[in-house]
Amino acid sequence: MSQATQEIADLDFSLAADGQTITLTRGAASVDCAAFVRDLVRNPLEGSVTQQEFRVIISPTQIDAAVWPAAPDSPPPSVDPRIPIKGDRITVAGRRRTVQDVLPMFVAGVLVRIEMKVLG
């Protein structure tokens, strides 16, 4: 088993044991993913209204299985379409949030983990 395959398997095991289900959406395409969702910061907007910032970690496993996203909502071909982009949405516990930043992680050229900063 390659190091990349082992990294994905380890992350999938941890997500299955301790993660929660989110829905990742781009345009009309969506996929349910196991994820770690961590509350980072609560930013006051006005009065008692706050905007939460979250760190979300997912595996590429569910994205690959669903062949997410489908054209024509995919980004240009120079970008791996499996990697979420700014403006994609995730739904966590029934609340929609917006992807602000993404850090894909590769081992030997294989996508093994995706970390996102989301707001909402």
C-alpha positions in Angstrom: 0.0 0.0 0.0 1.4 3.4 -1.0 1.9 6.2 1.5 -0.9 8.2 -0.1 -3.4 5.3 0.1 -2.5 4.8 3.7 -3.0 8.5 4.5 -6.4 8.4 2.9 -7.4 5.2 4.7 -6.2 6.7 8.1 -8.2 9.9 7.5 -11.3 7.9 6.4 -11.1 5.7 9.5 -10.9 8.8 11.8 -13.7 10.6 10.0 -15.9 7.5 10.2 -15.2 7.2 14.0 -15.4 10.9 15.0 -16.6 13.0 12.1 -19.9 14.3 11.1 -21.7 14.4 7.7 -21.7 17.6 5.7 -23.0 18.4 2.2 -20.6 20.1 -0.2 -22.3 22.0 -3.0 -21.2 23.7 -6.2 -24.0 24.9 -8.4 -26.4 22.0 -8.8 -23.8 19.3 -7.8 -23.6 18.1 -4.3 -22.0 15.3 -2.3 -22.2 14.2 1.3 -18.8 13.9 3.0 -17.6 12.8 6.4 -15.8 15.8 8.0 -14.2 17.2 11.0 -15.8 20.6 11.7 -14.1 22.9 14.2 -15.4 26.3 15.4 -12.5 28.7 15.1 -13.7 32.3 15.6 -17.0 34.1 16.2 -16.9 37.5 14.6 -19.4 40.0 15.9 -21.2 41.7 13.0 -23.8 43.9 14.6 -25.4 43.8 18.0 -25.8 40.1 19.0 -25.4 38.8 15.5 -22.2 36.9 14.9 -20.6 35.2 11.9 -18.7 32.0 12.7 -15.5 30.8 11.1 -15.0 27.1 10.9 -12.1 24.8 9.8 -13.5 21.8 7.9 -11.4 18.7 7.0 -12.5 16.2 4.5 -11.1 13.2 2.6 -11.3 13.0 -1.2 -13.0 9.5 -0.9 -16.6 10.6 -1.1 -15.8 13.3 -3.8 -14.1 10.6 -5.9 -16.9 8.1 -5.5 -19.5 10.7 -6.5 -17.4 12.1 -9.4 -18.1 15.5 -7.9 -18.7 18.1 -9.4 -20.3 17.5 -12.8 -19.8 19.9 -15.6 -20.7 22.7 -16.4 -20.2 23.9 -12.8 -16.6 22.8 -12.7 -13.8 25.3 -12.6 -11.4 25.7 -15.5 -9.4 22.5 -16.4 -6.2 23.9 -15.0 -7.6 23.4 -11.5 -8.5 20.0 -10.1 -12.3 20.1 -10.1 -12.5 17.8 -7.0 -11.0 20.5 -4.9 -13.6 22.9 -3.4 -13.2 26.5 -4.4 -14.1 29.8 -2.8 -17.8 30.3 -3.0 -18.7 26.6 -2.8 -21.2 25.9 0.0 -21.3 23.4 2.7 -24.2 22.5 4.9 -23.4 21.5 8.5 -26.2 20.5 10.8 -28.8 22.1 8.5 -26.9 25.5 8.2 -25.4 26.6 5.0 -21.9 28.1 5.1 -19.6 29.4 2.4 -16.1 28.2 1.6 -13.5 31.0 1.9 -10.2 29.3 1.5 -9.0 25.8 0.7 -5.8 23.9 1.3 -5.5 20.7 -0.6 -2.8 18.3 0.6 -1.0 15.9 -1.7 1.3 12.9 -1.1 3.3 11.8 -4.2 0.9 13.8 -6.4 -2.2 12.1 -4.9 -4.9 14.3 -3.2 -5.1 12.9 0.3 -6.8 15.6 2.4 -8.7 18.8 2.0 -8.9 21.6 4.6 -11.3 24.5 4.2 -12.0 27.7 6.0 -15.7 28.4 5.9 -17.9 31.3 7.1 -21.5 31.5 8.0 
